[in-house]
Amino acid sequence: MQTVYQATKWIDAKAFVLGLILLGSLATLGCESSAAADEEMLFSLEKQDWVEIDLGHFTISVLIADDPTRQPDLNSYQESVSLNYQLHCLVGKRDETRVKAYLEERKGELSDEIIRTCRHANLVDLADPELQLIRSQLRDYTEEAIGPGTVKRFVFSDVALERF
């Protein structure tokens, strides 16, 4: 009889531990989706304070080297592409006047950086519909020039890559 009592006690302890593990797993899963939803809500609230600034329309011609490890031969015909897009940046409302002032003073420097970045990119990066490499390098440039976190995001629209 005592053996049966000990076996029942042992099974109950295992079931209890298993129940705790299941409850912990469910709680963890519930917290993750709740945290993700909270993060999403905070991000959307933060975006409400963002202002869009038009940086202009860009048409940039880029020579394509047949071998990316060497410079193109400028004495012979080279294939080239034209990258066309409209560029905007999103900034916080409190940084809007500072960014606009910077753009009035140094719009040429920003345009030069945009052109330089595009011309140093390879064809794969230029063909990326979201232009991730260019976006990342522009972000690095503006963080150094204007200040970290000032420009929240760059937005490319009407992107077209044409070969000629």
DRENDO-1510 file (C-alpha; in Angstrom, 1 decimal, always signed):
<recs>
REC; n; res; u; v; w
REC; 1; MET; +0.0; +0.0; +0.0 .
REC; 2; GLN; +2.8; +2.4; +0.8 .
REC; 3; THR; +4.4; +1.7; -2.6 .
REC; 4; VAL; +1.2; +2.7; -4.3 .
REC; 5; TYR; +1.0; +5.9; -2.2 .
REC; 6; GLN; +4.7; +6.8; -3.2 .
REC; 7; ALA; +4.0; +6.1; -6.9 .
REC; 8; THR; +0.9; +8.4; -6.8 .
REC; 9; LYS; +3.0; +11.0; -5.1 .
REC; 10; TRP; +5.7; +10.7; -7.7 .
REC; 11; ILE; +3.3; +10.9; -10.6 .
REC; 12; ASP; +1.6; +14.0; -9.1 .
REC; 13; ALA; +5.0; +15.7; -8.7 .
REC; 14; LYS; +5.9; +15.0; -12.4 .
REC; 15; ALA; +2.5; +16.2; -13.6 .
REC; 16; PHE; +2.8; +19.3; -11.4 .
REC; 17; VAL; +6.3; +20.0; -12.9 .
REC; 18; LEU; +5.0; +19.4; -16.4 .
REC; 19; GLY; +2.0; +21.7; -15.8 .
REC; 20; LEU; +4.4; +24.4; -14.6 .
REC; 21; ILE; +6.5; +24.0; -17.7 .
REC; 22; LEU; +3.5; +24.3; -20.0 .
REC; 23; LEU; +2.2; +27.3; -18.1 .
REC; 24; GLY; +5.6; +29.0; -18.3 .
REC; 25; SER; +5.8; +28.3; -22.0 .
REC; 26; LEU; +2.3; +29.7; -22.6 .
REC; 27; ALA; +3.1; +32.8; -20.5 .
REC; 28; THR; +6.4; +33.4; -22.5 .
REC; 29; LEU; +4.6; +33.1; -25.8 .
REC; 30; GLY; +1.9; +35.4; -24.6 .
REC; 31; CYS; +4.4; +38.0; -23.4 .
REC; 32; GLU; +6.4; +37.9; -26.7 .
REC; 33; SER; +3.4; +38.8; -28.8 .
REC; 34; SER; +2.3; +41.4; -26.3 .
REC; 35; ALA; +5.7; +43.0; -26.3 .
REC; 36; ALA; +5.8; +43.0; -30.1 .
REC; 37; ALA; +2.4; +44.6; -30.1 .
REC; 38; ASP; +3.5; +47.2; -27.6 .
REC; 39; GLU; +6.7; +47.9; -29.6 .
REC; 40; GLU; +4.6; +48.3; -32.8 .
REC; 41; MET; +2.3; +50.7; -31.0 .
REC; 42; LEU; +5.2; +52.8; -29.6 .
REC; 43; PHE; +6.8; +52.9; -33.1 .
REC; 44; SER; +3.6; +54.1; -34.7 .
REC; 45; LEU; +3.1; +56.7; -32.0 .
REC; 46; GLU; +6.7; +57.9; -32.6 .
REC; 47; LYS; +6.1; +58.1; -36.3 .
REC; 48; GLN; +3.2; +60.5; -35.7 .
REC; 49; ASP; +5.8; +63.0; -34.7 .
REC; 50; TRP; +7.9; +62.6; -37.9 .
REC; 51; VAL; +7.9; +65.2; -40.7 .
REC; 52; GLU; +8.8; +64.4; -44.3 .
REC; 53; ILE; +11.3; +66.7; -46.0 .
REC; 54; ASP; +11.7; +66.5; -49.8 .
REC; 55; LEU; +15.4; +66.2; -50.8 .
REC; 56; GLY; +14.7; +66.3; -54.6 .
REC; 57; HIS; +14.7; +64.1; -57.7 .
REC; 58; PHE; +17.9; +62.4; -58.6 .
REC; 59; THR; +19.1; +61.0; -61.9 .
REC; 60; ILE; +22.5; +59.5; -61.6 .
REC; 61; SER; +24.5; +57.9; -64.4 .
REC; 62; VAL; +26.8; +55.0; -63.4 .
REC; 63; LEU; +29.5; +53.3; -65.5 .
REC; 64; ILE; +29.4; +49.5; -65.1 .
REC; 65; ALA; +32.7; +47.7; -65.1 .
REC; 66; ASP; +32.7; +44.2; -66.6 .
REC; 67; ASP; +35.1; +43.1; -63.9 .
REC; 68; PRO; +34.4; +44.8; -60.5 .
REC; 69; THR; +38.0; +44.3; -59.4 .
REC; 70; ARG; +39.4; +46.8; -62.0 .
REC; 71; GLN; +38.6; +50.3; -63.1 .
REC; 72; PRO; +36.6; +50.7; -66.4 .
REC; 73; ASP; +38.6; +51.4; -69.5 .
REC; 74; LEU; +37.5; +54.9; -70.4 .
REC; 75; ASN; +39.0; +54.7; -73.9 .
REC; 76; SER; +36.4; +52.1; -75.0 .
REC; 77; TYR; +32.6; +52.1; -74.9 .
REC; 78; GLN; +31.2; +51.1; -71.5 .
REC; 79; GLU; +27.8; +50.1; -70.5 .
REC; 80; SER; +26.1; +52.4; -68.1 .
REC; 81; VAL; +22.9; +52.6; -66.1 .
REC; 82; SER; +20.8; +55.5; -65.0 .
REC; 83; LEU; +19.3; +55.4; -61.5 .
REC; 84; ASN; +16.3; +57.7; -61.1 .
REC; 85; TYR; +14.4; +58.3; -57.8 .
REC; 86; GLN; +12.7; +60.8; -55.6 .
REC; 87; LEU; +14.3; +61.1; -52.2 .
REC; 88; HIS; +12.7; +62.2; -48.9 .
REC; 89; CYS; +13.9; +62.0; -45.3 .
REC; 90; LEU; +11.8; +61.7; -42.2 .
REC; 91; VAL; +12.8; +63.7; -39.1 .
REC; 92; GLY; +11.3; +64.4; -35.8 .
REC; 93; LYS; +9.2; +67.6; -35.5 .
REC; 94; ARG; +11.7; +69.1; -33.0 .
REC; 95; ASP; +14.6; +68.6; -35.5 .
REC; 96; GLU; +12.8; +69.9; -38.6 .
REC; 97; THR; +14.1; +73.5; -38.5 .
REC; 98; ARG; +17.7; +72.3; -37.8 .
REC; 99; VAL; +17.6; +69.8; -40.7 .
REC; 100; LYS; +16.1; +72.4; -43.1 .
REC; 101; ALA; +18.7; +74.9; -42.1 .
REC; 102; TYR; +21.4; +72.3; -42.7 .
REC; 103; LEU; +19.9; +71.5; -46.1 .
REC; 104; GLU; +19.8; +75.2; -47.1 .
REC; 105; GLU; +23.5; +75.7; -46.1 .
REC; 106; ARG; +24.9; +72.4; -47.4 .
REC; 107; LYS; +22.4; +70.8; -49.9 .
REC; 108; GLY; +25.3; +70.5; -52.4 .
REC; 109; GLU; +27.4; +68.4; -50.0 .
REC; 110; LEU; +24.5; +66.1; -49.4 .
REC; 111; SER; +23.8; +65.8; -53.1 .
REC; 112; ASP; +27.5; +65.1; -53.7 .
REC; 113; GLU; +27.4; +62.3; -51.1 .
REC; 114; ILE; +24.3; +60.8; -52.7 .
REC; 115; ILE; +26.0; +60.8; -56.1 .
REC; 116; ARG; +29.3; +59.4; -54.8 .
REC; 117; THR; +27.4; +56.7; -52.9 .
REC; 118; CYS; +25.5; +55.6; -56.0 .
REC; 119; ARG; +28.5; +55.7; -58.3 .
REC; 120; HIS; +30.5; +53.5; -55.9 .
REC; 121; ALA; +27.7; +50.9; -55.6 .
REC; 122; ASN; +27.7; +47.8; -57.8 .
REC; 123; LEU; +24.9; +46.8; -60.1 .
REC; 124; VAL; +23.4; +44.4; -57.6 .
REC; 125; ASP; +23.1; +47.2; -55.0 .
REC; 126; LEU; +21.7; +49.6; -57.6 .
REC; 127; ALA; +19.1; +47.0; -58.6 .
REC; 128; ASP; +17.8; +46.6; -55.1 .
REC; 129; PRO; +14.3; +48.0; -55.0 .
REC; 130; GLU; +14.7; +49.4; -51.5 .
REC; 131; LEU; +18.3; +50.6; -52.1 .
REC; 132; GLN; +19.4; +49.3; -48.7 .
REC; 133; LEU; +23.1; +50.0; -49.2 .
REC; 134; ILE; +22.6; +53.6; -50.3 .
REC; 135; ARG; +20.1; +54.2; -47.5 .
REC; 136; SER; +22.6; +52.8; -45.0 .
REC; 137; GLN; +25.5; +54.9; -46.2 .
REC; 138; LEU; +23.3; +58.1; -46.4 .
REC; 139; ARG; +22.3; +57.4; -42.8 .
REC; 140; ASP; +25.9; +57.1; -41.7 .
REC; 141; TYR; +26.7; +60.4; -43.5 .
REC; 142; THR; +23.9; +62.3; -42.0 .
REC; 143; GLU; +24.5; +61.0; -38.5 .
REC; 144; GLU; +28.1; +62.3; -38.7 .
REC; 145; ALA; +27.1; +65.6; -40.4 .
REC; 146; ILE; +23.8; +66.5; -38.6 .
REC; 147; GLY; +23.9; +64.4; -35.5 .
REC; 148; PRO; +22.9; +60.9; -34.4 .
REC; 149; GLY; +19.2; +60.0; -34.7 .
REC; 150; THR; +18.3; +63.3; -36.4 .
REC; 151; VAL; +17.2; +61.7; -39.6 .
REC; 152; LYS; +14.9; +58.8; -38.7 .
REC; 153; ARG; +14.6; +57.3; -42.2 .
REC; 154; PHE; +15.3; +57.9; -45.9 .
REC; 155; VAL; +12.4; +57.2; -48.3 .
REC; 156; PHE; +13.0; +56.4; -51.9 .
REC; 157; SER; +10.1; +56.6; -54.3 .
REC; 158; ASP; +9.6; +56.3; -58.1 .
REC; 159; VAL; +12.8; +54.3; -58.3 .
REC; 160; ALA; +13.8; +53.3; -61.8 .
REC; 161; LEU; +17.0; +51.7; -63.1 .
REC; 162; GLU; +17.6; +52.0; -66.8 .
REC; 163; ARG; +20.4; +50.4; -68.9 .
REC; 164; PHE; +21.8; +52.2; -71.9 .
</recs>
